[in-house]
Amino acid sequence: MDTPRITPLDDDTAPFDANEFDAGYLARLSGEPQCLGATRGWRAGRADADAGCRSSQESSFRRIA
């Protein structure tokens, strides 16, 4: 499923905030919907958690030969 991405023009000028990263990470783990107007740090945290969720799901399936 493709997620629409809306990036403000000045997104790279905002400093990275670790608290926003943590908030995005926790929002993903708790199943909160994605916020299209979220900051860069929040989106990065959510993406990091999403990648972790995908890799743990993939590793939970055993391949039987």
C-alpha positions in Angstrom: 0.0 0.0 0.0 1.4 3.4 -1.0 1.3 6.1 1.6 0.8 9.6 0.3 3.6 11.9 1.3 3.2 15.6 1.7 6.5 17.4 2.3 6.6 21.1 3.1 9.1 23.1 1.0 11.1 24.1 4.1 11.2 20.6 5.6 15.0 20.3 5.5 15.5 23.6 7.2 13.8 22.5 10.5 16.2 21.0 13.0 15.8 17.3 13.8 14.1 16.7 17.1 14.7 13.4 18.9 11.4 13.9 20.9 9.5 14.1 17.6 11.2 11.0 16.4 10.2 9.1 19.6 6.6 10.4 19.3 6.3 9.1 15.7 7.9 5.8 16.7 5.4 5.3 19.5 2.5 6.5 17.4 3.3 3.7 14.9 3.6 1.0 17.5 0.3 2.1 19.1 -1.5 2.0 15.8 -2.2 5.8 15.5 -3.0 7.0 12.0 -0.3 8.7 10.0 -0.3 12.5 10.2 0.2 14.1 6.8 1.3 17.4 8.3 3.8 15.7 10.6 7.4 17.0 11.2 10.4 15.3 9.6 11.4 13.8 12.9 7.9 12.3 13.5 7.8 10.8 10.1 11.3 9.4 10.5 10.3 7.8 13.8 7.2 6.3 12.3 9.1 5.0 9.3 11.7 3.4 11.6 9.0 1.7 13.6 7.3 0.6 10.5 10.5 -1.0 9.1 10.9 -2.8 12.5 7.4 -4.1 12.4 7.8 -5.4 8.9 11.1 -7.2 9.6 9.7 -8.8 12.8 6.6 -10.0 10.9 8.8 -11.5 8.2 11.1 -13.2 10.6 8.1 -14.7 12.6 7.2 -16.9 9.6 9.2 -20.1 9.3 10.0 -21.5 6.0 9.4 -25.2 5.8 11.4 -27.1 3.1 
